[in-house]
Amino acid sequence: MAGGTLMLSSTIMLHPHYKKLLEDFGFANVAMTSLERDGLYSFIREMKPNILIVEARFNELSTPYMMLELLEEFPELYTAAYSFEYYSVEHAMCFIRNGVKAYVTASDGMDEYRKGMRLIRERKEYIAPSVIERINLRPEMPEGAKLLLDRDREIIKLTCHSYSEEHIADTLHIVRSTVSARKADIFNSLNIRSSLELVFRASRLGIVDLNDVEKAAFCHRNYKVTPLPEKKKKTAGNRRQVSGNR
């Protein structure tokens, strides 16, 4: 099995189909898996593939960052991403900036798809035309994503639990400007634009639990329930005054 092709797909029922498809393209010793993180890393060390191909939607919009982490662990591994269905060109571009060597999509037509798969088999670089077009629209290639540090993960957790930047700074004993700068890097690395996106992306990456986030929405530490003041009872004098004013 060493030196073969490993394909990552979350659609387990289609594994036999994808395996045959790759074999028809001439890929040798094809293995399929839906493993993630530690399980996946152990499988790679055991198999020692020459090529790793990931389904773009394997981890939804978090797949590009997942590949950044994987390449940190296996920097010499040739990696490629593919998409048989719609996947945002903006997010597809992130595969390339995160170090993936090739991105192929059926959306660009079967001729380009076959060309891309052939180049992947030869372990060469390939970027789908639609992604190249998107890259060319930018004045410069976006800065490469950075791996999340432990402090980044702390900031992510607190942000997902509705802490303001000021409260995050107080909790972590850092200045607010540091929180703002780290959040900017986090948003760039995960290619997101809002705290709501951060919640779902962090959940996909296993940084937060959506159930805990939902509970925090109702039990935020800065949220106080103040009882309504009791209504003053009307006295007999008050009633007479009201009657006299009628």
Legacy VTK file of the C-alpha trace (Angstrom):
# vtk DataFile Version 3.0
C-alpha trace
ASCII
DATASET POLYDATA
POINTS 246 float
0.000 0.000 0.000
2.968 2.359 0.636
3.278 4.954 -2.095
-0.366 4.810 -3.162
-3.160 7.365 -3.318
-5.273 8.292 -0.309
-8.606 10.012 -0.861
-10.527 11.742 1.928
-14.283 11.818 1.553
-17.009 12.246 4.151
-19.545 10.601 1.820
-18.833 7.019 2.861
-21.530 5.489 0.643
-19.705 6.895 -2.426
-16.280 5.543 -1.477
-16.479 2.590 -3.912
-17.501 4.974 -6.721
-14.666 7.425 -6.016
-12.145 4.596 -5.717
-13.099 3.226 -9.131
-13.062 6.732 -10.609
-9.490 7.292 -9.455
-8.427 3.867 -10.678
-9.930 4.667 -14.090
-7.757 7.827 -14.110
-4.708 5.644 -13.531
-4.141 6.239 -9.809
-2.450 3.263 -8.133
-3.176 1.606 -4.768
-6.195 3.791 -3.992
-7.430 3.865 -0.405
-10.483 5.718 0.876
-11.076 7.132 4.348
-13.323 9.496 6.279
-10.967 9.702 9.275
-10.106 13.094 10.763
-7.267 14.589 12.796
-5.394 12.004 14.919
-7.012 9.005 13.245
-6.179 10.407 9.810
-2.597 11.245 10.786
-2.039 7.702 12.065
-3.439 6.286 8.820
-1.109 8.490 6.743
1.928 7.404 8.761
0.972 3.769 8.252
0.111 4.034 4.556
2.778 6.575 3.502
0.860 7.709 0.391
2.498 9.604 -2.461
-0.714 11.532 -3.117
-3.493 12.711 -0.822
-6.694 14.020 -2.403
-9.355 15.652 -0.246
-13.000 16.262 -1.078
-13.487 20.051 -0.827
-16.582 19.594 1.339
-14.889 17.032 3.577
-15.028 19.501 6.463
-17.293 21.989 4.687
-15.733 25.488 4.557
-13.151 24.488 7.166
-11.412 22.043 4.800
-8.774 24.561 3.585
-7.670 25.244 7.157
-7.750 21.505 7.921
-5.273 21.028 5.070
-3.021 23.739 6.498
-2.815 21.767 9.753
-2.240 18.509 7.867
0.636 19.995 5.845
2.241 21.240 9.043
2.354 17.600 10.128
3.320 16.206 6.693
5.120 19.008 4.805
6.486 16.696 2.068
3.127 15.119 1.210
1.644 16.034 -2.183
-1.927 17.200 -1.581
-4.797 18.113 -3.899
-8.442 19.081 -3.469
-11.370 18.272 -5.742
-15.030 19.190 -5.989
-17.785 17.362 -7.845
-20.378 19.924 -6.726
-20.519 23.657 -6.087
-17.838 24.988 -3.762
-17.205 28.698 -3.280
-14.371 29.913 -5.529
-13.311 32.240 -2.706
-12.848 29.263 -0.392
-11.333 27.109 -3.146
-8.627 29.751 -3.494
-7.768 29.179 0.163
-6.597 25.647 -0.631
-3.858 27.086 -2.829
-2.767 29.807 -0.402
-2.646 27.165 2.378
-0.162 25.022 0.461
-2.310 22.507 -1.438
-0.659 21.815 -4.814
-3.767 21.368 -6.958
-7.468 22.166 -7.023
-9.795 20.637 -9.598
-13.546 21.069 -10.007
-16.115 19.524 -12.323
-17.746 22.978 -12.546
-15.112 24.005 -15.119
-16.123 21.244 -17.525
-15.018 17.649 -17.973
-12.059 18.473 -20.219
-10.497 20.655 -17.529
-11.478 18.112 -14.902
-9.669 15.308 -16.744
-6.656 17.552 -17.309
-6.528 18.404 -13.620
-6.804 14.772 -12.528
-4.022 13.768 -14.928
-1.711 16.442 -13.503
-2.575 15.394 -9.969
-1.673 11.800 -10.843
1.698 13.133 -12.039
2.021 15.125 -8.786
2.164 18.453 -10.603
0.599 21.800 -9.755
-2.823 22.635 -11.168
-5.370 25.354 -10.400
-8.844 25.242 -11.908
-9.499 28.116 -14.393
-12.363 29.507 -12.300
-10.029 29.815 -9.306
-7.275 31.403 -11.421
-9.818 33.954 -12.661
-10.761 34.780 -9.071
-7.108 35.122 -8.073
-6.429 37.436 -11.013
-9.233 39.761 -9.917
-7.283 40.535 -6.768
-4.471 43.093 -6.801
-2.349 40.559 -4.903
-2.649 37.049 -3.516
-4.088 37.110 0.023
-1.660 36.488 2.852
-1.303 32.816 3.675
-3.288 31.499 6.606
-1.543 31.034 9.949
-1.917 28.070 12.245
-4.037 28.822 15.276
-2.042 29.139 18.489
-3.315 28.195 21.950
-4.000 31.873 22.668
-5.986 32.109 19.416
-8.128 29.182 20.497
-8.784 30.840 23.850
-9.900 34.012 22.060
-12.105 31.956 19.722
-13.807 30.204 22.652
-14.490 33.454 24.479
-15.714 35.176 21.301
-18.079 32.282 20.598
-19.391 32.627 24.134
-20.313 36.273 23.435
-17.435 37.936 25.296
-16.607 41.422 24.035
-13.009 42.284 23.136
-12.740 44.263 26.368
-13.882 41.305 28.467
-11.615 38.922 26.547
-8.655 41.203 27.301
-9.589 41.286 31.006
-10.043 37.515 31.161
-6.738 36.688 29.425
-4.822 39.587 31.046
-3.783 41.115 27.737
-4.432 44.490 26.140
-7.452 45.012 23.931
-5.327 45.878 20.882
-3.767 42.403 21.094
-7.222 40.826 21.072
-8.201 42.868 18.002
-4.998 41.924 16.159
-5.335 38.225 17.000
-8.992 38.215 15.903
-7.999 39.753 12.570
-5.466 36.942 12.041
-8.036 34.342 13.080
-10.621 35.678 10.633
-7.997 35.683 7.867
-6.813 32.146 8.617
-10.345 30.752 8.681
-11.518 33.003 5.817
-14.518 34.346 7.701
-16.052 37.785 8.120
-18.285 37.597 11.185
-18.480 36.169 14.700
-21.434 34.033 13.610
-19.289 32.388 10.942
-16.605 31.914 13.583
-18.998 29.922 15.782
-19.801 27.422 13.024
-16.196 27.217 11.780
-14.876 26.686 15.317
-17.479 23.988 15.833
-16.369 22.170 12.660
-12.764 22.341 13.856
-13.661 20.969 17.283
-12.669 24.129 19.140
-16.119 24.754 20.636
-19.249 22.712 21.244
-22.399 24.251 19.764
-24.436 23.034 22.744
-22.172 24.943 25.133
-22.397 28.038 22.930
-26.195 27.868 22.955
-26.227 27.584 26.747
-23.855 30.534 27.036
-26.259 32.645 24.998
-28.730 32.359 27.866
-26.254 32.340 30.760
-23.723 34.984 29.780
-21.628 36.108 32.743
-22.373 39.784 32.035
-26.098 39.319 31.754
-28.032 40.299 34.869
-31.692 39.775 35.529
-33.087 42.736 37.425
-36.538 42.171 38.948
-39.180 44.668 38.026
-40.028 47.119 40.838
-43.134 46.275 42.758
-46.147 48.346 41.859
-47.141 50.777 44.549
-50.489 50.033 46.044
-53.012 52.786 45.687
-53.925 54.279 49.039
-57.382 55.502 49.960
-56.090 59.080 49.668
-54.815 58.412 46.194
-58.149 56.957 45.184
-59.977 59.999 46.519
-57.591 62.318 44.697
-58.135 60.452 41.475
-61.905 60.576 41.998
-61.753 64.298 42.692
-59.912 64.941 39.454
-62.516 63.275 37.328
LINES 1 247
246 0 1 2 3 4 5 6 7 8 9 10 11 12 13 14 15 16 17 18 19 20 21 22 23 24 25 26 27 28 29 30 31 32 33 34 35 36 37 38 39 40 41 42 43 44 45 46 47 48 49 50 51 52 53 54 55 56 57 58 59 60 61 62 63 64 65 66 67 68 69 70 71 72 73 74 75 76 77 78 79 80 81 82 83 84 85 86 87 88 89 90 91 92 93 94 95 96 97 98 99 100 101 102 103 104 105 106 107 108 109 110 111 112 113 114 115 116 117 118 119 120 121 122 123 124 125 126 127 128 129 130 131 132 133 134 135 136 137 138 139 140 141 142 143 144 145 146 147 148 149 150 151 152 153 154 155 156 157 158 159 160 161 162 163 164 165 166 167 168 169 170 171 172 173 174 175 176 177 178 179 180 181 182 183 184 185 186 187 188 189 190 191 192 193 194 195 196 197 198 199 200 201 202 203 204 205 206 207 208 209 210 211 212 213 214 215 216 217 218 219 220 221 222 223 224 225 226 227 228 229 230 231 232 233 234 235 236 237 238 239 240 241 242 243 244 245
